[in-house]
């Protein structure tokens, strides 16, 4: 397990050439934002649990992956309470599934790039 009991790791894949100045990062209380400046934000939500903002960090890192090296922004969120289960990173993920039964369905098929 790459995570310690007291931290949560968040990985955001980026292309080569991205520099620290290109990263849009905010961690204030439970507010968490991560993305690249000038691009659509990847995460902009409230964390499900409290973190130690001062001890939490981020860095650009190249990760060894079975498909080759991958450039990532790696965020280390230090838990305020290491016993918190962290089933979900942000509040938007911690929502009950929509189990509504309907009679409508959308099915999209393409063959040889033609719809």
ZALUMVO-365212 format. One line per field, with one value per residue (C-alpha): residue in one letter; x, y, z. Coordinates in steps of 0.05 Angstrom, whole numbers, plus 5000, padded with zeros to 4 digits. Layout:
// ZALUMVO-365212
r c(a_...)
x c(X_...)
y c(Y_...)
z c(Z_...)
//
This chain:
// ZALUMVO-365212
r c(x_x_x_x_x_x_x_x_x_x_x_x_x_x_x_x_x_x_x_x_x_x_x_x_x_x_x_x_x_x_x_x_x_x_x_x_x_x_x_x_x_x_x_x_x_x_x_x_x_x_x_x_x_x_x_x_x_x_x_x_x_x_x_x_x_x_x_x_x_x_x_x_x_x_x_x_x_x_x_x_x_x_x_x_x_x_x_x_x_x_x_x_x_x_x_x_x_x_x_x_x_x_x_x_x_x_x_x_x_x_x_x_x_x_x)
x c(5000_5033_4993_5013_4958_4961_4959_4920_4955_4921_4951_4936_4969_5000_5038_5113_5134_5085_5120_5101_5077_5025_4991_4928_4926_4886_4878_4842_4806_4767_4766_4808_4822_4869_4880_4923_4919_4880_4848_4785_4794_4800_4777_4741_4702_4702_4742_4703_4749_4794_4868_4929_4935_5005_5033_4999_5042_5043_5098_5110_5137_5151_5119_5141_5079_5070_5056_5119_5138_5080_5087_5039_5022_5024_4985_4998_4940_4958_4897_4878_4850_4886_4826_4781_4764_4768_4723_4714_4761_4709_4636_4612_4634_4599_4529_4480_4475_4415_4375_4315_4285_4267_4242_4289_4360_4414_4460_4513_4547_4601_4635_4700_4693_4625_4564)
y c(5000_5066_5107_5112_5107_5181_5206_5203_5208_5241_5233_5278_5257_5314_5320_5330_5403_5422_5463_5479_5548_5514_5478_5507_5481_5505_5472_5515_5481_5425_5463_5427_5449_5417_5429_5466_5541_5558_5489_5458_5444_5370_5374_5432_5407_5398_5340_5287_5292_5344_5348_5382_5438_5459_5388_5370_5380_5371_5359_5343_5273_5220_5154_5086_5053_4987_5028_5069_5131_5178_5251_5269_5321_5282_5312_5285_5301_5290_5266_5302_5236_5175_5131_5167_5114_5161_5118_5180_5239_5294_5306_5299_5225_5211_5210_5153_5118_5134_5069_5097_5045_5073_5047_5090_5076_5108_5063_5091_5044_5060_5017_5038_5108_5119_5127)
z c(5000_4978_5028_5101_5153_5165_5093_5028_4960_4900_4830_4771_4706_4666_4601_4596_4600_4655_4708_4780_4759_4713_4771_4802_4874_4933_5001_5052_5109_5074_5007_4955_4883_4834_4761_4711_4700_4637_4634_4664_4738_4755_4828_4860_4920_4995_5024_5062_5122_5154_5136_5165_5114_5136_5132_5066_5003_4928_4878_4805_4799_4746_4767_4740_4710_4673_4610_4619_4659_4675_4696_4753_4804_4869_4927_4997_5043_5116_5156_5219_5245_5218_5237_5186_5133_5071_5028_4984_4971_4961_4980_4908_4909_4975_4947_4944_4876_4832_4833_4797_4750_4681_4615_4575_4556_4513_4474_4428_4378_4328_4276_4244_4275_4242_4285)
//
